Amino acid sequence: MRGANPWPRHALLVVVSIAMLVPFYWVIKTALTGENIYAYPPALLPRDPHLFNFVDVWYLIPFAAYFFNSVVVSALAIAGNVVFNALAAYALTKGFPGRQAVVLVLLSCMLIPFQATIIPAYLITAQMGLLNSYLGLAFPLLSTIVCIFVFKASFEAVPRSLIDAARIDGLSEARIILRVLMPLSKPAIATNVILAFIWSWNNFLWPLIVTRDAAMQTLPLGLARFLSYIEDTTGALYAFVIMVLAPGIVLFLMAQKEFIRGLTSGATKG
Amino acid sequence: MSAMTGEPETEGEAPRWRRILLSRWLLVPTVLGIAILAWNIHVGRNSDGLVSGRVTRSDGAAAAGATVVLLERSFINQVERGRTVADAQGRFRFDINRSHLIQLEAQLDGVGRSERRTIRLWYRAQNHAETAPLVLAPGS
């Protein structure tokens, strides 16, 4: 491959990138114009673009309240993921009887779809009195198995001698995680933050089941509610979609370097 | 890095305070925060609910005494918010608008009625001076 002309490969990647970005472009174009998405022939460029659809979304539905709810739930999910996953991952890096079995169970549980566990999850949440609350909304996402393994791979990449030295210096297990492992696992933290944020931000089914009143609804539920309007709201609907997507995209763009590093850390170990 | 002096420990490494200040995790929220603050100040200073304009006859003459109706629009309906009467120069003014999506319509008995004009504002109660006059169409 070395010395080969890179242009054909780059051209192919550009074409694939454009193909993947077309839907996003179409959403933005529709949000700016409000034109019928089924119009034929379709207009490739926006005609008379304006931003008033975004204004409509902001005022005609309680967007700020939905946004606030989503932010609170995502923040709880992120905090839970970083703390609980780091603790679980550290435990899995230690040698103890049955460790392989625990890892096997966790890996097996990843195969079970959330829909299959939603009734027990609901009953447990109800027993804890967390229905229709922020904590209840974030509850199933407070720890995720994928993210535990992201932390585990990152912790295992830290030299054993460093942890031993910290222990000789008198650091407790909690302080070893906090002072030694976490600062060296920033990519894993970024991966946890992004994945927890995206999963929580886009979650629809769980908030639909757990919330009781409109004041606790999150953005995906607001989007579904928005669809129930009877007038032609195409432009405003797509503007809403962009407003829902924007925070996730911004967060990803800000942390993409750490995110990619976090997902691949440990992949080349050994 | 020296914690006391803030000087870099190794050559070529930026001081810690500079790295923190130039961090995208600080810069992006700060820029967003400033933009939101500036926008809210602008909105606060320009949202008295004033809507003004002119009503003319089809020949361009001022339509004195024309009744102008202000309606608020939502996705599914329009609700009348208020009405006023144009002065001798055909000028009208409302100070009761609380919406971002309004309609204006003028009518003068014996002359006619204007089109119902939709006006989209950037925020609720934005002060707005409609430059194009509402033209009364005879027989409408």
Chai-1 contact restraints between the chains, C-beta under 6 A:
chainA,res_idxA,chainB,res_idxB,connection_type,confidence,min_distance_angstrom,max_distance_angstrom,comment,restraint_id
A,F52,B,R120,contact,1.0,0.0,6.0,A-B,restraint_1
A,V55,B,H100,contact,1.0,0.0,6.0,A-B,restraint_2
A,Y59,B,H100,contact,1.0,0.0,6.0,A-B,restraint_3
A,L60,B,F75,contact,1.0,0.0,6.0,A-B,restraint_4
A,Y229,B,F75,contact,1.0,0.0,6.0,A-B,restraint_5
A,E231,B,F75,contact,1.0,0.0,6.0,A-B,restraint_6
A,E231,B,I76,contact,1.0,0.0,6.0,A-B,restraint_7
A,T233,B,F75,contact,1.0,0.0,6.0,A-B,restraint_8
A,M254,B,R24,contact,1.0,0.0,6.0,A-B,restraint_9
